[in-house]
């Protein structure tokens, strides 16, 4: 019961103002929710990516830090559409901003590089 | 002498329940949690793995996933990218969240380089229609485990209910129509997300119950949870 009252009050108080956060999240939650709710078409993917791009651009033009995981999510999205060199760039960015991400980002970068080499070999074999 | 003793006795008899009642009214009945294991583990990063959905709502585990990273990152932790995590686990053949929850925390921790892993079960995610009004309920069980020992370092259960307040139109028939319309809207497309957000924020932030601030938070290590 107390919780209900508290919730009501919180909703009332928060409806008029934005809660101050340490990071600028833009539409992060809504865009991921929308992505999961949608059919995951290439258009849905692009819309989700453009929201992540907005968060990155917004933060990079100000002094703040991009929230944890955002560079990595964007890099992974690029990887999914085959933009390997760009994906590596964003994994590098995540790693240099967040030391905690280094082991995973190193593994991702290694995997993408290996894929790139394999593809290069495959196409050179086709050319031979 | 005897009288004074008796007076003291009665004062005690009367005042003890009174004091207890006063204390009880002033604070939540839940005692503060023991943070010994959490402090010893001192996690800097949290891997959120996909939630187990025990509610009848298909897809709730995905929608819910969108609401967990923000409050934990704001609490001062490095939070691993949830969508990428989910996709990588699927690629590794762990597309069923219950498989991930059964996997060894040490193995997961090593795979991602994470200090701790957050396991969540969705217990409630439902809208119930009762006499011209709909109540939306969400309920979650959270368990944070140290990635190297697999030991649980924090756990919590949170349930939130919300019944939209009906607008008073000033007359009975008008009120009934408004109530019916508002219930129909909530029933057709219940909006769980704000409620899920509120549940997470309660679960993580309530002093003595939530997760103590992490290393990127200005109050990290400064005061007790």
Interface residues (C-beta under 8 A of the other chain):
Chain A: X2 X3 X4 X7 X8 X10 X11 X21 X22 X23 X25 X28 X29 X30 X32 X33 X35 X36 X37 X67 X68 X69 X70 X72 X73 X76 X80 X98 X100 X101 X102 X103 X104
Chain B: X28 X44 X45 X59 X62 X63 X65 X66 X67 X69 X70 X73 X74 X77 X78 X79 X80 X81 X82 X83 X84 X87 X112 X113 X115 X160 X161 X162 X163 X165 X193 X194 X197 X198 X202 X216 X217
